[in-house]
Amino acid sequence: MNRGFYSIMCAQFLSSLADNALLIAAIALLTQLSAPAWMTPLLKLFFVVSYVCLAAYVGIFADSMPKGRVMFLTNMLKVGGCLLMLFGSHPLLAYAIVGIGAAAYSPAKYGILTELLPPEKLVIANSWIEGLTVGSIILGVVMGGVLVNAQVSAAILSCGFPFEALGIATPAQAAIGVIVFVYLAAAGVNLLIPDTGARYPKADFRPIETMKNFYQSCAILWKDRLGQISLATTTLFWGAGAVLQFLVLKWAEYALGMDLSQAAILQAVVSVGIAVGAVLAAKFIPLKKSLNVLSMGVLMGLLVTAAAYFHQDLIPAGGLTVGNFLITWALMIACTIMVIVGICAGFFVVPMNALLQHRGYVLMSAGRSIAVQNFNENLSILVMLGLYSLLIHSGMSAPATMVSFGLFVAGSMALVILKHRRNQQEFDSTHLIGEEKRH
């Protein structure tokens, strides 16, 4: 790996760290505003709506200039969204602005990997990126949970400048103020990312032509025998992952009696498992064997279903004392379950992501293929978060929601496996993995 790759990793870590910390801070801000409970998952929905609505444009925008510059501009847009949230805009609207920046950032972030590295290094590169992203998720949610803590925010606000001068007075506002500086640091690192020299034909931004070209790009990937399997898998994974992010918070409250600050730590535990799964995938799953991991998706869904029946009352009291803190047996078991769920997720999504990136790069351009991927994955997030919000609004309990969610994931992945086997019976497409870009 060259120096440019490490600059990309550093920038991605800081940007993702801020994204995840901001989600916790925005939830705290909604709580401060006494918003209804069903509005909380809408934060993520407003964040990802830009991925769907702007999908036809962000890919060609990412290909229109060096991708390091694209990443810098989009991080600065995230700073603007934070400032809007900080100074009175509704959290949903401000978080949507941050989502626009994230939607335009993603094709550049993943597209530059295919420009910088050969196909045989994509699984390893994705493992590093996903592992680092997961690390940033872990630290981000913990950071968000710590920043909204009353004692920590009081210490931040006691610094005076610039918080006092800007009228920042609440824990949620203090957290968002700190997060602004993390986004600025990410933007600074973006300026260090080298120009790979990759250039693409000048794009047509006219609405009708753009939508037409984007539809053609979607059709290319969905018709490709390898592309359709990897795209279906990652689409399901990210939709399910978005729901799981909120479901873990409710499950922690139901099963363990945790508040938001404590539950954010349990949410981070899932990410630890994803990081472990990503490392295992990089070590044992080369690109040519990436389709061998599909069954892990079924296992993940079944584990989530089983977790729905867990409750701290089923476990004897007591545990291990670390310092002044008692880590109960129930918490240790809950963390173990969530780590295993994360390992399954990381082990199957990293190879699928690498395969999808490679097939997209072979069949079209880096930016366009990532934009198609983002469109499908985030459309799944919108649909699944919308359904989750409706379930919460209707009063469905956390266990019932987890059972429904887990069985849906397991069943959907089983159908994807059956489709892949049928494809292989009709035409053995595995030899296409690792082929060079078409000219």
C-alpha positions as CSV (number, residue, x, y, z in Angstrom):
1,M,0.0,0.0,0.0
2,N,1.3,3.5,-0.9
3,R,1.3,6.7,1.0
4,G,-1.8,7.9,-0.8
5,F,-3.8,5.0,0.6
6,Y,-2.9,5.9,4.2
7,S,-4.0,9.5,3.6
8,I,-7.4,8.1,2.4
9,M,-7.6,5.9,5.5
10,C,-6.9,8.8,7.9
11,A,-9.4,11.1,6.2
12,Q,-12.0,8.4,6.2
13,F,-11.5,7.6,9.9
14,L,-11.9,11.3,10.9
15,S,-15.0,11.9,8.7
16,S,-16.7,8.7,9.8
17,L,-15.8,9.4,13.4
18,A,-17.6,12.7,13.2
19,D,-20.6,11.2,11.3
20,N,-21.2,8.6,14.1
21,A,-20.6,11.0,17.0
22,L,-23.0,13.5,15.3
23,L,-25.8,10.9,15.2
24,I,-25.7,10.4,19.0
25,A,-25.5,14.2,19.5
26,A,-28.5,14.7,17.1
27,I,-30.5,12.1,19.1
28,A,-29.6,14.0,22.3
29,L,-30.7,17.2,20.6
30,L,-34.1,15.6,19.7
31,T,-34.5,14.5,23.3
32,Q,-33.7,18.0,24.4
33,L,-36.5,19.3,22.1
34,S,-38.9,16.6,23.5
35,A,-39.4,15.1,20.0
36,P,-41.5,12.0,19.7
37,A,-39.7,8.6,19.8
38,W,-40.6,7.7,16.2
39,M,-38.7,10.7,15.0
40,T,-35.3,9.3,16.1
41,P,-34.9,6.7,13.3
42,L,-35.9,9.4,10.9
43,L,-32.5,11.0,11.5
44,K,-30.9,8.3,9.6
45,L,-33.6,8.4,7.0
46,F,-33.0,12.1,6.4
47,F,-29.3,11.4,6.3
48,V,-29.5,8.8,3.5
49,V,-32.2,10.3,1.4
50,S,-29.6,12.3,-0.5
51,Y,-27.8,9.1,-1.5
52,V,-31.0,8.1,-3.3
53,C,-32.1,11.5,-4.7
54,L,-28.7,12.6,-5.9
55,A,-27.4,9.1,-6.9
56,A,-27.4,10.0,-10.6
57,Y,-25.2,13.1,-10.0
58,V,-22.8,12.2,-7.3
59,G,-21.0,9.5,-9.3
60,I,-20.3,11.8,-12.3
61,F,-19.4,14.6,-9.9
62,A,-16.8,12.3,-8.2
63,D,-15.4,11.5,-11.6
64,S,-15.3,15.2,-12.7
65,M,-12.2,16.2,-10.6
66,P,-9.5,14.6,-8.5
67,K,-11.2,12.6,-5.8
68,G,-9.2,14.1,-2.9
69,R,-10.6,17.5,-3.9
70,V,-14.2,16.0,-4.0
71,M,-13.6,14.6,-0.5
72,F,-12.4,18.0,0.8
73,L,-15.5,19.9,-0.6
74,T,-17.9,17.4,0.8
75,N,-16.4,17.4,4.3
76,M,-16.8,21.2,4.3
77,L,-20.4,20.8,3.4
78,K,-20.8,18.5,6.5
79,V,-19.3,21.3,8.5
80,G,-22.1,23.6,7.2
81,G,-24.7,21.1,8.2
82,C,-23.3,20.9,11.7
83,L,-23.4,24.7,12.0
84,L,-27.0,24.7,10.9
85,M,-27.9,22.2,13.6
86,L,-25.9,24.2,16.1
87,F,-27.7,27.5,15.5
88,G,-31.3,26.6,15.4
89,S,-32.3,24.6,12.3
90,H,-34.3,21.4,13.0
91,P,-32.0,18.5,13.6
92,L,-33.6,16.5,10.8
93,L,-33.1,19.2,8.2
94,A,-29.5,19.9,9.3
95,Y,-28.7,16.2,9.3
96,A,-30.0,16.0,5.8
97,I,-27.4,18.6,4.8
98,V,-24.7,16.5,6.3
99,G,-26.2,13.6,4.4
100,I,-25.7,15.5,1.1
101,G,-22.0,15.8,1.9
102,A,-21.8,12.1,2.8
103,A,-23.6,11.1,-0.4
104,A,-21.1,13.0,-2.6
105,Y,-18.2,11.8,-0.4
106,S,-18.8,8.1,-0.8
107,P,-18.2,7.6,-4.6
108,A,-14.9,9.5,-4.2
109,K,-13.8,7.5,-1.1
110,Y,-14.4,4.1,-2.7
111,G,-13.8,5.1,-6.3
112,I,-10.3,6.2,-5.6
113,L,-9.4,2.7,-4.4
114,T,-10.0,1.2,-7.8
115,E,-7.9,3.9,-9.4
116,L,-5.0,3.5,-6.9
117,L,-4.9,-0.3,-6.4
118,P,-4.9,-3.5,-8.6
119,P,-7.9,-5.9,-8.3
120,E,-6.0,-8.4,-6.2
121,K,-5.5,-5.8,-3.5
122,L,-9.1,-4.7,-3.3
123,V,-10.3,-7.2,-0.6
124,I,-7.3,-6.2,1.6
125,A,-7.9,-2.5,0.9
126,N,-11.6,-2.9,1.7
127,S,-10.7,-4.8,4.9
128,W,-8.5,-1.9,6.0
129,I,-11.1,0.7,5.1
130,E,-14.0,-1.2,6.6
131,G,-11.9,-2.1,9.7
132,L,-10.9,1.5,10.1
133,T,-14.5,2.7,9.5
134,V,-15.7,0.3,12.1
135,G,-13.1,1.6,14.5
136,S,-14.3,5.1,13.8
137,I,-17.9,3.9,14.4
138,I,-16.9,2.4,17.7
139,L,-15.0,5.5,18.8
140,G,-17.7,7.8,17.2
141,V,-20.6,6.4,19.1
142,V,-18.6,6.2,22.3
143,M,-17.4,9.8,21.6
144,G,-21.0,10.9,21.0
145,G,-22.2,9.2,24.2
146,V,-19.3,10.7,26.2
147,L,-19.8,14.2,24.8
148,V,-23.6,14.3,25.6
149,N,-22.8,13.2,29.2
150,A,-23.7,16.0,31.6
151,Q,-20.4,16.1,33.4
152,V,-18.3,16.0,30.2
153,S,-20.4,18.7,28.5
154,A,-20.1,20.9,31.6
155,A,-16.3,20.6,31.4
156,I,-16.4,21.5,27.7
157,L,-18.6,24.5,28.3
158,S,-16.5,25.7,31.2
159,C,-13.7,26.4,28.7
160,G,-15.6,29.5,27.7
161,F,-14.3,30.6,24.3
162,P,-15.6,29.8,21.7
163,F,-18.7,28.1,23.2
164,E,-19.8,31.0,25.4
165,A,-19.3,33.5,22.6
166,L,-21.5,31.4,20.2
167,G,-24.3,30.9,22.8
168,I,-23.7,27.2,23.2
169,A,-25.2,26.1,26.5
170,T,-26.5,22.5,26.4
171,P,-24.8,19.1,26.3
172,A,-26.0,18.4,22.8
173,Q,-24.8,21.7,21.5
174,A,-21.4,21.3,23.2
175,A,-21.0,17.9,21.5
176,I,-21.9,19.3,18.0
177,G,-19.4,22.1,18.6
178,V,-16.6,19.6,19.2
179,I,-17.7,17.5,16.2
180,V,-17.3,20.5,13.9
181,F,-13.6,20.6,14.6
182,V,-13.3,16.8,13.8
183,Y,-14.9,17.5,10.3
184,L,-12.4,20.3,9.8
185,A,-9.5,18.0,10.6
186,A,-10.8,15.5,8.1
187,A,-11.1,18.2,5.4
188,G,-7.4,19.1,6.1
189,V,-6.3,15.6,5.6
190,N,-8.2,15.4,2.3
191,L,-5.9,18.0,0.9
192,L,-3.0,15.5,1.3
193,I,-4.6,12.8,-0.9
194,P,-2.7,12.6,-4.2
195,D,-4.1,12.9,-7.6
196,T,-4.2,9.4,-9.1
197,G,-4.1,10.8,-12.7
198,A,-7.4,9.0,-13.6
199,R,-9.5,11.0,-15.9
200,Y,-12.9,10.3,-17.4
201,P,-14.9,11.6,-20.3
202,K,-16.6,14.9,-19.6
203,A,-20.0,14.1,-18.0
204,D,-23.3,15.3,-19.2
205,F,-25.2,16.9,-16.2
206,R,-28.4,17.6,-18.1
207,P,-31.3,16.0,-16.0
208,I,-32.8,13.7,-18.7
209,E,-29.5,12.5,-20.0
210,T,-28.1,12.0,-16.5
211,M,-31.1,10.0,-15.4
212,K,-30.9,7.9,-18.6
213,N,-27.2,7.2,-18.1
214,F,-27.7,6.3,-14.5
215,Y,-30.6,3.9,-15.3
216,Q,-28.3,2.2,-17.8
217,S,-25.5,1.9,-15.2
218,C,-28.0,0.3,-12.8
219,A,-29.2,-2.1,-15.4
220,I,-25.6,-3.1,-16.2
221,L,-24.8,-4.1,-12.6
222,W,-28.2,-5.8,-11.9
223,K,-27.9,-7.9,-15.1
224,D,-24.3,-9.0,-14.5
225,R,-24.3,-12.4,-12.8
226,L,-21.7,-11.5,-10.3
227,G,-22.8,-7.8,-9.9
228,Q,-26.4,-8.7,-9.1
229,I,-25.4,-11.1,-6.2
230,S,-22.9,-8.8,-4.6
231,L,-25.3,-5.8,-5.1
232,A,-28.2,-7.6,-3.6
233,T,-26.1,-8.7,-0.6
234,T,-24.7,-5.2,0.2
235,T,-28.1,-3.6,-0.4
236,L,-29.7,-5.9,2.2
237,F,-26.7,-5.6,4.6
238,W,-26.7,-1.8,4.7
239,G,-30.5,-1.6,5.0
240,A,-30.4,-4.1,7.8
241,G,-27.4,-2.4,9.4
242,A,-29.2,0.9,9.6
243,V,-32.1,-0.6,11.4
244,L,-29.8,-2.6,13.7
245,Q,-28.1,0.6,14.7
246,F,-31.3,1.9,16.3
247,L,-32.7,-1.5,17.3
248,V,-29.6,-2.2,19.5
249,L,-30.4,1.1,21.4
250,K,-34.0,-0.1,22.0
251,W,-32.9,-3.6,22.8
252,A,-30.3,-2.3,25.3
253,E,-33.1,-0.3,27.0
254,Y,-35.5,-3.3,27.1
255,A,-33.1,-6.1,27.9
256,L,-30.5,-4.3,30.1
257,G,-32.3,-1.1,31.3
258,M,-29.6,1.2,29.7
259,D,-30.0,4.9,28.9
260,L,-28.7,6.4,25.6
261,S,-25.2,7.2,26.9
262,Q,-24.8,3.6,28.1
263,A,-26.5,2.0,25.1
264,A,-24.2,3.8,22.7
265,I,-21.4,1.6,24.1
266,L,-23.3,-1.6,23.3
267,Q,-23.9,-0.3,19.8
268,A,-20.1,0.1,19.5
269,V,-19.7,-3.5,20.6
270,V,-21.4,-4.6,17.3
271,S,-18.8,-2.6,15.5
272,V,-16.0,-4.4,17.3
273,G,-17.4,-7.7,15.9
274,I,-17.6,-6.2,12.4
275,A,-13.9,-5.1,12.6
276,V,-12.9,-8.7,13.7
277,G,-15.0,-10.1,10.8
278,A,-13.4,-7.7,8.3
279,V,-9.9,-8.8,9.5
280,L,-10.8,-12.5,9.2
281,A,-12.2,-11.9,5.7
282,A,-9.0,-10.2,4.6
283,K,-6.9,-13.1,5.9
284,F,-9.0,-16.0,4.6
285,I,-11.1,-14.8,1.7
286,P,-9.4,-13.7,-1.6
287,L,-11.5,-11.9,-4.2
288,K,-11.9,-15.1,-6.2
289,K,-13.6,-16.8,-3.3
290,S,-15.7,-13.9,-2.1
291,L,-19.0,-15.6,-3.0
292,N,-18.3,-18.4,-0.4
293,V,-19.3,-16.2,2.5
294,L,-23.0,-15.7,1.7
295,S,-24.2,-18.2,4.3
296,M,-22.8,-15.9,7.0
297,G,-25.7,-13.5,6.2
298,V,-28.2,-16.1,7.1
299,L,-26.4,-16.9,10.4
300,M,-26.4,-13.2,11.3
301,G,-30.2,-12.9,10.8
302,L,-30.8,-16.0,13.0
303,L,-28.5,-14.7,15.7
304,V,-30.5,-11.4,15.9
305,T,-33.7,-13.4,16.1
306,A,-32.3,-15.5,19.0
307,A,-31.1,-12.3,20.8
308,A,-34.7,-11.1,21.0
309,Y,-35.4,-13.6,23.7
310,F,-32.6,-12.4,25.9
311,H,-33.3,-10.4,29.0
312,Q,-31.2,-9.6,32.1
313,D,-33.9,-11.1,34.4
314,L,-33.0,-14.5,32.9
315,I,-29.4,-14.3,34.1
316,P,-28.4,-14.5,37.8
317,A,-27.2,-11.3,39.4
318,G,-23.5,-10.5,39.9
319,G,-20.6,-10.2,37.6
320,L,-17.0,-8.9,37.5
321,T,-15.9,-5.7,39.3
322,V,-13.5,-3.6,37.4
323,G,-12.4,-0.6,39.4
324,N,-15.6,0.9,40.8
325,F,-17.7,-0.6,38.0
326,L,-19.7,-3.8,38.1
327,I,-19.9,-5.5,34.7
328,T,-22.9,-7.8,35.1
329,W,-23.2,-11.3,33.7
330,A,-26.2,-10.1,31.6
331,L,-24.1,-7.3,30.0
332,M,-21.3,-9.7,29.2
333,I,-23.6,-12.1,27.5
334,A,-25.3,-9.3,25.6
335,C,-22.0,-8.0,24.4
336,T,-20.9,-11.5,23.3
337,I,-24.1,-11.9,21.3
338,M,-23.6,-8.5,19.6
339,V,-19.9,-9.2,18.9
340,I,-20.8,-12.5,17.1
341,V,-23.5,-10.7,15.1
342,G,-20.9,-8.2,14.1
343,I,-18.3,-10.8,13.1
344,C,-20.8,-12.5,10.8
345,A,-21.7,-9.1,9.2
346,G,-18.0,-8.1,8.7
347,F,-17.0,-11.5,7.4
348,F,-19.5,-11.5,4.6
349,V,-19.9,-7.8,3.7
350,V,-16.2,-7.0,3.1
351,P,-15.7,-9.6,0.3
352,M,-19.0,-8.7,-1.2
353,N,-18.1,-5.0,-1.2
354,A,-14.8,-5.7,-2.9
355,L,-16.4,-7.9,-5.5
356,L,-19.0,-5.2,-6.3
357,Q,-16.4,-2.5,-6.6
358,H,-14.3,-4.6,-8.9
359,R,-17.3,-5.6,-11.2
360,G,-18.5,-2.0,-11.3
361,Y,-15.0,-0.7,-12.2
362,V,-14.7,-3.4,-15.0
363,L,-18.1,-2.7,-16.4
364,M,-18.2,1.2,-16.1
365,S,-16.3,3.9,-14.2
366,A,-15.4,4.0,-10.5
367,G,-17.6,6.9,-9.6
368,R,-20.6,5.7,-11.6
369,S,-20.5,2.2,-10.1
370,I,-20.2,3.4,-6.5
371,A,-23.1,5.8,-7.1
372,V,-25.2,2.8,-8.3
373,Q,-24.2,0.9,-5.2
374,N,-25.0,3.8,-3.0
375,F,-28.4,4.3,-4.6
376,N,-29.5,0.8,-4.1
377,E,-28.0,0.4,-0.6
378,N,-29.5,3.7,0.6
379,L,-32.9,3.1,-1.0
380,S,-32.9,-0.1,1.1
381,I,-32.0,2.0,4.2
382,L,-34.9,4.4,3.5
383,V,-37.4,1.6,3.0
384,M,-36.3,-0.4,6.0
385,L,-36.0,2.6,8.4
386,G,-39.4,3.8,7.2
387,L,-40.9,0.4,8.1
388,Y,-39.0,0.4,11.4
389,S,-40.4,3.8,12.3
390,L,-43.9,2.6,11.5
391,L,-43.4,-0.5,13.7
392,I,-42.2,1.7,16.6
393,H,-45.1,4.2,16.0
394,S,-47.6,1.3,16.1
395,G,-46.3,0.2,19.5
396,M,-44.5,-3.1,18.5
397,S,-42.2,-4.3,21.3
398,A,-38.4,-4.5,20.9
399,P,-38.4,-8.3,21.0
400,A,-41.1,-8.6,18.4
401,T,-39.3,-6.1,16.1
402,M,-36.0,-8.0,16.5
403,V,-37.7,-11.4,15.6
404,S,-39.3,-9.8,12.5
405,F,-36.0,-8.2,11.5
406,G,-33.8,-11.2,12.0
407,L,-36.1,-13.6,10.1
408,F,-36.4,-11.1,7.3
409,V,-32.6,-10.9,7.0
410,A,-32.1,-14.7,7.2
411,G,-34.8,-15.4,4.6
412,S,-33.6,-12.7,2.2
413,M,-30.0,-14.0,2.3
414,A,-31.3,-17.6,1.7
415,L,-33.0,-16.4,-1.4
416,V,-29.8,-14.6,-2.6
417,I,-27.9,-17.9,-2.1
418,L,-30.5,-19.8,-4.2
419,K,-30.3,-17.2,-6.9
420,H,-26.5,-17.5,-7.0
421,R,-26.7,-21.3,-7.3
422,R,-29.2,-21.0,-10.1
423,N,-26.8,-18.5,-11.9
424,Q,-24.0,-21.0,-11.6
425,Q,-26.0,-23.8,-13.0
426,E,-26.8,-21.6,-16.0
427,F,-23.4,-20.1,-16.5
428,D,-20.2,-20.4,-14.4
429,S,-19.3,-16.7,-13.9
430,T,-16.6,-17.1,-11.3
431,H,-13.8,-16.9,-13.9
432,L,-14.9,-13.2,-14.4
433,I,-13.6,-12.3,-11.0
434,G,-10.3,-10.5,-11.3
435,E,-10.6,-9.7,-15.0
436,E,-9.2,-6.4,-16.2
437,K,-11.2,-3.3,-17.0
438,R,-13.0,-3.3,-20.4
439,H,-11.9,-0.7,-22.9
